[in-house]
Amino acid sequence: MANVAGLDAFKENQETTVIDASKKVKIGIIGTGWIAESHINAYKNMPDVEIVAMADLVPGKAEAFAKKFGVENCRFYESDEALIAAEKDLDGVSICTYNGTHASCAIHALNAGINVMLEKPFTVTLDEAVEVMKAEKKSGKILTIGFQPRMSENMKMIKKIVDSGELGKVYYLQAGGGRRRGIPTPFGTTFIEKETAGIGAVGDIGSYSLDMLMGAVGYPKPLTVSGYTSAFFGKDPGYYPNHPEYAEKFGVDDFAAAFVRLEGDIILDFRISWAMNMDTCGDALILGTKGGLRIPSTECWNGEFDSPLKIYKTIGDETVEYSVPLKPREDLFAKKLRAFVDSIKNGGTATVPSSEILYNQAIIDGIVKSAESGKEVEINIPEI
């Protein structure tokens, strides 16, 4: 392995932030399922945050959730609309509902002048994402999408390497990873039913790999998509020995693949899986004219990776490769929500702006439409 001094260019100074707890930021949580646990744990550890309200469609669920996590003096509602109508002093909400209600909940909150942390995926369809962004633009409030890997110093390193010019002109992106047996039914069937989830693996974990790669190259506009989806495992009763009835409820994809053309003459080779007869779809790759970057495979790219990034280059007439040392792991959910709260307090902007994730959603939407039509489709994104 070559020891390349140029790696020093990728080092970053860490700064310590002092939190002013004299004024509390009032937060509501909409949806109190599994993902909301990470939100409430993060908010509870912030001295300048007060969780004042929660909403869930299931009667009593929000109350039980608050009791489980020791949150007192909280008000409870059975819909996001009821919470938003009653709580006039909210500074922000975390929307942790199932995919099918992301758009409506975000629009209701933005229309009421409330800042929004919206869990991923952005929405189910591109049309929904556009409507949310119209509400965002009209409101002037913060809308940030819940991609906590953006907070990882190791993930940030990917973009630093690309931006440094170390790889030259990037022309090919490969999304890998994927689960061998990971259809998310331990949390019930909201992830797999068409009505609640809308999309499956392509949006649930595929959105993470898309954000990692698209973000690294500056989120170029997607132009065309040739996509494929399948549900062989999800629709097989044998996959669920204890709940064979889940197969009948399965209405989304458990595997997706696509070939996406991006502006700037870049190709994205995408694949993701909830279930397959393979351990991984491979590492993620970024190929450039001066070098290549290998990003070690994970199941869903939703946080960190366990082995170093590797850069491949040719120096003179020799091929070399070298590793980028891993930085320490951090609580990415805590950093994600801290950034949201800081933006509210300081009049800042979204850490993960909708203007970027709109392209992420456009690719997902294009994959679904291409798979349904059996042909390549153009991506048309309206002005907002």
N, C-alpha and C positions, 0 to 999 in steps of 0.2 A: 504494500500500500504506500502511496506517495504521501508525504507530509507537506501539505500545501499551505504556505504562509498566508495566502489570500483568505483563508477562513477567518482571520481576525476581522475582516471587513464586515462579517455577519454578527459580530458581538453587539450586545445591547446593554446599556446601563439601566439598572433597575431603580425606580423611584418609590419612595414611601409616601403614601397619601394620608393626610391627617383628616379625620372625619369630624365635622361640626355637628354635634347631636343636639344643638340648642333648638332646632326646628325639625319637627318630625314630618317625614314624607308619608302621606296616608295612602295605603295600598289596598286594593281589593283583589281577591283571587276568584276567577271564574272557571269552574270545573275543578273538582277535588279528587281526581283519580290519581293514578300512579305517578305521572310526571309532575303533578303539583307538589308531591312530597319534597322534591329537590328545591322547588321554589320557596316553600314555607320554611324549610330548614335554613336556606340562605337569608331570607328576610329576617328571621328570628335573631340571627347573629349580627344584625345591623343596628347599632344604637340610635340611628336617626330614622328608622322606619317603624311605622305602626300599622299592623294589619287590622283594618277596621271592618271589613265585610268579606263574605264569601257567598258564592252561589253554586248550586248544583241542581240538576233536574230531578234527581232522586231524593224524595223527601227524607230529611234527617241525615243525609250523607255528609253535608257540609258541617253540621253540628258535631257529628262523630269525628270528623277529620280534625276540627279545631280542638276537640277534647284530647284526641290522640297526641297532638303535637303541643299541647299546653298553651294554646292561644286563648286568652280571656278578653272580655269586653268587646266581643266581635258580634256583628249583626249578620243574620243569615237570610238567604232568599232562594227561591226555587227557579229563578231564571236570571239571565244576565240583564234583561230589560228591567226587571223589578229592582235589581241591585242598582243599576245606573239611574233609574228614576228616583230612587229614595236617597241615594248617597250624593249629596250636593257638593261635598268638599273633597272628593277623591282626587289625588294627584296622578295616580296611575293604576293600571290593572295588569295582572298576569292572566292571559287567556290560555288555559290548559285543557280545553275541551277536545272532543274528537274532531277529526279533520273536517267533517261535513258542516260544522258550525263555526269554523274559524272566521270565515268571511263575515257572517252576520254579526257575530259578537264584536269583531273589530270595528265594523261600521257603526254599530250602536254606540260603542265607547267613544270613537273619534267624533261622531256627530254631537256627542254630549260634551266635547272639549276635554276629554281624558286621554292622557298619554298611555300608549299600549306596548306591552311586551307580549308578542304573539308567538306561541310555540310553533315549531316547524311541523310539517311543511307549511309554507305560506298559506296556501288554499288548496282546493281540489283541482280547480280549473284555472286557466289563464283569464277567462272572463271575470271570474270572482276576484282574482288578484287586481285586475284593473279597477273594479268597483271599489275595493278597499283603498286603493291608492287615490282615487278621486276624493274619497272621504278624508283621507289624510291631507291631501293638498288643500281642501276647503277648510279643514280645522286648524291647520298650522301646528298641530301637535306632533309629538314624537311617535313614530311607529317603528319599532325595531323587531327583527325576526330572530327567533331563539336558536341561533346556531352557536352554541357555546364553544365548539372547536376554534372559532375565531379568536378566543381569548388565550389559546395555548401558544406559548413561546415557540414550541416545536413546529406547530402548524404555521405560525407567522414566518418561520424560517424559510418555508417553501417559497413564499412570495419574495422574501428578501433575496434568495438565490436567483430567482427569475429576474427581478428588477436590477440586480447587480450586473447583468449581462454575461454572467458566467456560462450560461447555456447558449448564448447567441439568440438567433431568431427561433422562437418556439413554433413548431409546425404540427406537433402531434401530442395528444393527451390520451392516456389510457386509464380508465377507471376500473379498479379491480375489487378485491375484498369479497364480502358476501358471507352469508351464514350457510352452514351445512344442514342444520336442523334448528331453525329459529323462527318459525311462525309464531307471532306474539299472542298466543291464546292463554297463557297463564293469567292475563289480565281480563279475561272474558272474551267476548266476540266483537267488541266495538272496533278493533283493528282490522277485522276480516270481513265485516258485512259492508255491502255496497252503500247502504243508506247512511251509515255512520262514518265509515272510513273514506269512501269514494275512490281511493287509490291504495295500493298495497305497498310492496317492497320498493317500487319505483319512487314513491314519495316519502315513505317512512324513513328509509335509510339511504336510498339513492340520492335524496336531496343533499345529504351530507357530503357524499363524494363529489357531487356536482359543485357544491360551494367551495370545496377544497381546491379543485382543479381550475374552475372558472375564476375564482378569486385570485389565484396565483398569476393568471395572465391578464388580469384587469377586466374581467367579465365582458368579453367581446359579444356582440349581438349574435344570437343563433339564427341561421338562415334556413336550413332544411333539416329534416329528420327522417330517417328510415328506422322504424322501431318495431320491436317484437315483445310481446308479453305472453306469459303462460301461467297456469294454475294447476299443474298436474298433481302436486303434493297437497295443496290446500283443499282440493276437491276429492281427495282419497280418504275414505273413512278409516282406512288402516293407519293413517298418519296419527290419528288421535285414538289410541286404544281405550282411553277412559271416557272419551266424548265423541263417538263416531258421528253424532248428529251435527258436529261442527262443519263437516264436509258439505252439508246441504246449505249452511249459512254462508259459506265462503263465496264472496262475490267480487274479489279483487285479484290482483296479480301476486304470485309468489316468486316470480323471476321476470327480469326485463333486460333487454339488450337493445342497443341503438348505435347508429352511425350518424353523427351530427356534424354538419358543416357550419363553421363559425366565421364571422368577419375576421379579416387579417390572414386569410388562407391557412386557417388552423382546423384540424380534424379532431373530433372527440369520439373515441371508441369507448362506449359505455356498456357496462353490465353490472347487475346487482341481483342478489338472491336472498330470500328468506329460507329457502330450502332447495337443496340440490345434492346429487351424488358426487360431490367433490369437496375438498377441504377449503378451497378458495378459488375465486375467479382470477387470482393473481395479484401481484403488486400494482400500485398505481405508478404510471410512468409519465414523465414530461420530457419529450425529445426536442432538442434544439440543434442548430447548425454547428455550435461550438462544444456542446456537451449534453449529457442526458442525466436526468435525476430519477432515482428509484425511491419510491415512498413505500415502506414496508406494509404488507397487507394487514388489514384488520377486518373484523366482522362487519363494521358499519361506519367507520371513520367518524364516530360521534364524540371522540375525545382526544386521546393521545395514541401514540404507537410505541411499541416496546423495543424496537431496535433502530439504529441510526439511519438517517437519510444517507444515500450514497450517490456521489457524483462520478460520472464516467466521462473522460476526455481523452483527446490525443494530443500529446506534447512532443513536438518534433515528429519522429517516426515511431514513437512509443505510445501504446495505449496504457492509460493509468486510471485508477479509481481510488477514491478516498471517501471517508465517512465524515459526517458532520455530527459532533458530539451531542447527545441528548441533553436537554435542559431538565431540571427537576420537575416532577409532576405537580400540578396545582389543582385546587378545587375550581374547575372551570364554570360550574353553575354559579358558584358564589361570585366569581369575577364577572360573569355575564350580567347578573342581576345588580351587582354593585355599579357597573357601568350604566345601566338603565337608570338607577336611582340618582347617580351623579349627573346624568344628562338632564333629569328633571330639575334638580336643585340648581344647576349652573346654566340652564338655558342652552344646553348642548344639543348635539344632533344624534341620530340613531347610530349605534355601534355597527349594526348590520342593516344597512338601508334597504328599503323596499325597492328602490330603483335598480339595485343589483339583483335582488332575489326575484324580481319580475322575470329576468332572463332564465333563472333557475326554473321557475314555474313554467315558463314558455317551453322549455325543453321537455319537462315532464308531460305537459299537455300535448306536445307534439308526438312524443313516444306513444301515448295512449291513442291518439287519433290515427297515427300511422299503423299501429297494430290492428286497430279496428277496421281500417280501410284496406290493409294489405299492400300499401304502396307508400312511397316517399311523400311527405307533405311539406309545404312551405310554411314557415313560421311568420305570421303577420302580427306585429305588436302595435296596437293603436296608440296614438298620442294621448297623454294624460294631462 
